[in-house]
Amino acid sequence: MKKSLFAGVAVLGLSLFAGYSYAADAEKITGVLIDQKCGAKFVGKDDGETGAAKHKASCAVADACAKSGYFLITGKTGLKLDEAGATKAKEYLSKKDASTKVTIEGTKDGDMLKVSSIEAAK
């Protein structure tokens, strides 16, 4: 009985710790939201974010571009948005007068960004 109780407490403790560590990884990142088809030419360039900022939101939501997925370009780095993030990106960019300069809240997983929210950068 004591062993079962101890094991249960240990599992509960590890579960709480894992949840805390996941929440600690969430961050807000500001950059330019762009489709991968058009954004690929800006990733890795010194002026990548500046060049991407000239890209129109209307192009990023066009079917040919939207199918490629989305990047958040910060400086010269491009983070790919996960599938749910791509859906949120298209919804966001489809709004009238949407700015491509955004702040995304999410967690990084390598070069992938798991998106929680997207909003216009302040």
Short mmCIF file of the C-alpha atoms (twelve columns), coordinates in Angstrom:
data_MODEL
# 
_entry.id   MODEL 
# 
loop_
_atom_site.group_PDB 
_atom_site.id 
_atom_site.type_symbol 
_atom_site.label_atom_id 
_atom_site.label_alt_id 
_atom_site.label_comp_id 
_atom_site.label_asym_id 
_atom_site.label_seq_id 
_atom_site.Cartn_x 
_atom_site.Cartn_y 
_atom_site.Cartn_z 
_atom_site.pdbx_PDB_model_num 
ATOM 1   C CA . MET A 1   0.000  0.000  0.000   1 
ATOM 2   C CA . LYS A 2   2.785  2.417  0.907   1 
ATOM 3   C CA . LYS A 3   4.595  1.621  -2.345  1 
ATOM 4   C CA . SER A 4   1.453  2.354  -4.389  1 
ATOM 5   C CA . LEU A 5   0.928  5.629  -2.571  1 
ATOM 6   C CA . PHE A 6   4.567  6.612  -3.075  1 
ATOM 7   C CA . ALA A 7   4.398  5.734  -6.794  1 
ATOM 8   C CA . GLY A 8   1.205  7.765  -7.204  1 
ATOM 9   C CA . VAL A 9   2.728  10.803 -5.517  1 
ATOM 10  C CA . ALA A 10  5.867  10.469 -7.661  1 
ATOM 11  C CA . VAL A 11  3.842  10.307 -10.901 1 
ATOM 12  C CA . LEU A 12  1.751  13.300 -9.846  1 
ATOM 13  C CA . GLY A 13  4.883  15.272 -9.003  1 
ATOM 14  C CA . LEU A 14  6.488  14.476 -12.352 1 
ATOM 15  C CA . SER A 15  3.287  15.436 -14.185 1 
ATOM 16  C CA . LEU A 16  3.193  18.806 -12.468 1 
ATOM 17  C CA . PHE A 17  6.878  19.380 -13.203 1 
ATOM 18  C CA . ALA A 18  6.421  18.473 -16.892 1 
ATOM 19  C CA . GLY A 19  3.505  20.910 -17.177 1 
ATOM 20  C CA . TYR A 20  5.549  23.666 -15.548 1 
ATOM 21  C CA . SER A 21  8.482  23.089 -17.849 1 
ATOM 22  C CA . TYR A 22  6.238  23.233 -20.936 1 
ATOM 23  C CA . ALA A 23  4.772  26.551 -19.818 1 
ATOM 24  C CA . ALA A 24  8.247  27.935 -19.207 1 
ATOM 25  C CA . ASP A 25  9.158  27.337 -22.861 1 
ATOM 26  C CA . ALA A 26  6.339  29.547 -24.203 1 
ATOM 27  C CA . GLU A 27  7.566  32.899 -25.477 1 
ATOM 28  C CA . LYS A 28  6.493  35.907 -27.515 1 
ATOM 29  C CA . ILE A 29  8.438  36.536 -30.711 1 
ATOM 30  C CA . THR A 30  8.036  39.592 -32.934 1 
ATOM 31  C CA . GLY A 31  8.807  39.496 -36.638 1 
ATOM 32  C CA . VAL A 32  7.286  39.417 -40.111 1 
ATOM 33  C CA . LEU A 33  4.621  36.853 -40.991 1 
ATOM 34  C CA . ILE A 34  5.054  35.610 -44.563 1 
ATOM 35  C CA . ASP A 35  4.237  32.557 -46.645 1 
ATOM 36  C CA . GLN A 36  7.089  30.058 -47.116 1 
ATOM 37  C CA . LYS A 37  6.983  30.269 -50.922 1 
ATOM 38  C CA . CYS A 38  7.814  33.977 -50.936 1 
ATOM 39  C CA . GLY A 39  9.642  34.082 -47.612 1 
ATOM 40  C CA . ALA A 40  12.303 31.509 -48.510 1 
ATOM 41  C CA . LYS A 41  14.286 34.131 -50.425 1 
ATOM 42  C CA . PHE A 42  14.599 36.294 -47.283 1 
ATOM 43  C CA . VAL A 43  15.683 33.636 -44.756 1 
ATOM 44  C CA . GLY A 44  19.416 33.765 -44.047 1 
ATOM 45  C CA . LYS A 45  19.921 37.238 -45.509 1 
ATOM 46  C CA . ASP A 46  21.164 40.097 -43.338 1 
ATOM 47  C CA . ASP A 47  18.182 42.238 -44.357 1 
ATOM 48  C CA . GLY A 48  15.732 39.310 -44.322 1 
ATOM 49  C CA . GLU A 49  13.175 40.825 -41.978 1 
ATOM 50  C CA . THR A 50  13.353 44.201 -43.730 1 
ATOM 51  C CA . GLY A 51  12.814 42.623 -47.145 1 
ATOM 52  C CA . ALA A 52  10.000 40.396 -45.903 1 
ATOM 53  C CA . ALA A 53  8.240  43.428 -44.379 1 
ATOM 54  C CA . LYS A 54  7.615  44.724 -47.931 1 
ATOM 55  C CA . HIS A 55  5.611  41.593 -48.773 1 
ATOM 56  C CA . LYS A 56  1.840  42.105 -48.977 1 
ATOM 57  C CA . ALA A 57  -0.538 40.179 -46.749 1 
ATOM 58  C CA . SER A 58  -2.825 39.674 -49.754 1 
ATOM 59  C CA . CYS A 59  -0.114 37.633 -51.496 1 
ATOM 60  C CA . ALA A 60  0.472  35.507 -48.397 1 
ATOM 61  C CA . VAL A 61  -3.171 34.384 -48.316 1 
ATOM 62  C CA . ALA A 62  -3.430 33.664 -52.053 1 
ATOM 63  C CA . ASP A 63  -3.965 29.927 -52.586 1 
ATOM 64  C CA . ALA A 64  -0.644 29.292 -54.358 1 
ATOM 65  C CA . CYS A 65  1.322  30.907 -51.540 1 
ATOM 66  C CA . ALA A 66  -0.802 29.856 -48.565 1 
ATOM 67  C CA . LYS A 67  -0.433 26.159 -49.490 1 
ATOM 68  C CA . SER A 68  3.313  26.430 -48.849 1 
ATOM 69  C CA . GLY A 69  2.816  27.212 -45.148 1 
ATOM 70  C CA . TYR A 70  4.089  30.208 -43.177 1 
ATOM 71  C CA . PHE A 71  7.285  31.604 -41.653 1 
ATOM 72  C CA . LEU A 72  7.886  34.132 -38.931 1 
ATOM 73  C CA . ILE A 73  11.028 35.961 -40.006 1 
ATOM 74  C CA . THR A 74  13.014 37.651 -37.255 1 
ATOM 75  C CA . GLY A 75  16.250 39.242 -38.364 1 
ATOM 76  C CA . LYS A 76  17.574 36.692 -40.838 1 
ATOM 77  C CA . THR A 77  16.016 33.651 -39.162 1 
ATOM 78  C CA . GLY A 78  12.830 31.960 -40.357 1 
ATOM 79  C CA . LEU A 79  10.717 29.879 -38.015 1 
ATOM 80  C CA . LYS A 80  8.156  27.627 -39.710 1 
ATOM 81  C CA . LEU A 81  4.683  27.708 -38.193 1 
ATOM 82  C CA . ASP A 82  3.060  24.409 -37.259 1 
ATOM 83  C CA . GLU A 83  -0.129 23.344 -39.036 1 
ATOM 84  C CA . ALA A 84  -2.424 24.980 -36.469 1 
ATOM 85  C CA . GLY A 85  -0.270 28.108 -36.634 1 
ATOM 86  C CA . ALA A 86  -0.563 28.190 -40.431 1 
ATOM 87  C CA . THR A 87  -4.350 28.150 -40.094 1 
ATOM 88  C CA . LYS A 88  -4.186 31.004 -37.566 1 
ATOM 89  C CA . ALA A 89  -1.774 32.904 -39.820 1 
ATOM 90  C CA . LYS A 90  -4.089 32.687 -42.826 1 
ATOM 91  C CA . GLU A 91  -7.066 33.798 -40.708 1 
ATOM 92  C CA . TYR A 92  -5.060 36.703 -39.303 1 
ATOM 93  C CA . LEU A 93  -3.669 37.821 -42.690 1 
ATOM 94  C CA . SER A 94  -7.125 37.621 -44.267 1 
ATOM 95  C CA . LYS A 95  -8.363 40.457 -42.055 1 
ATOM 96  C CA . LYS A 96  -8.774 43.840 -43.714 1 
ATOM 97  C CA . ASP A 97  -5.612 45.938 -43.250 1 
ATOM 98  C CA . ALA A 98  -3.713 43.106 -41.513 1 
ATOM 99  C CA . SER A 99  -0.125 44.013 -40.729 1 
ATOM 100 C CA . THR A 100 2.550  41.447 -41.533 1 
ATOM 101 C CA . LYS A 101 4.553  42.745 -38.548 1 
ATOM 102 C CA . VAL A 102 3.278  40.485 -35.758 1 
ATOM 103 C CA . THR A 103 3.954  39.102 -32.322 1 
ATOM 104 C CA . ILE A 104 3.421  35.367 -32.052 1 
ATOM 105 C CA . GLU A 105 3.150  33.530 -28.767 1 
ATOM 106 C CA . GLY A 106 4.221  29.918 -28.891 1 
ATOM 107 C CA . THR A 107 6.935  27.375 -28.262 1 
ATOM 108 C CA . LYS A 108 9.949  26.596 -30.404 1 
ATOM 109 C CA . ASP A 109 10.679 23.037 -31.456 1 
ATOM 110 C CA . GLY A 110 13.839 23.236 -33.550 1 
ATOM 111 C CA . ASP A 111 13.011 25.506 -36.498 1 
ATOM 112 C CA . MET A 112 9.265  24.962 -35.945 1 
ATOM 113 C CA . LEU A 113 7.075  27.343 -33.958 1 
ATOM 114 C CA . LYS A 114 4.001  25.874 -32.267 1 
ATOM 115 C CA . VAL A 115 1.624  28.835 -32.276 1 
ATOM 116 C CA . SER A 116 -0.719 29.795 -29.439 1 
ATOM 117 C CA . SER A 117 -1.671 33.254 -30.706 1 
ATOM 118 C CA . ILE A 118 -0.930 35.865 -33.374 1 
ATOM 119 C CA . GLU A 119 -1.467 39.592 -32.981 1 
ATOM 120 C CA . ALA A 120 -0.276 42.794 -34.655 1 
ATOM 121 C CA . ALA A 121 3.042  43.958 -33.233 1 
ATOM 122 C CA . LYS A 122 2.916  47.095 -31.141 1 
# 
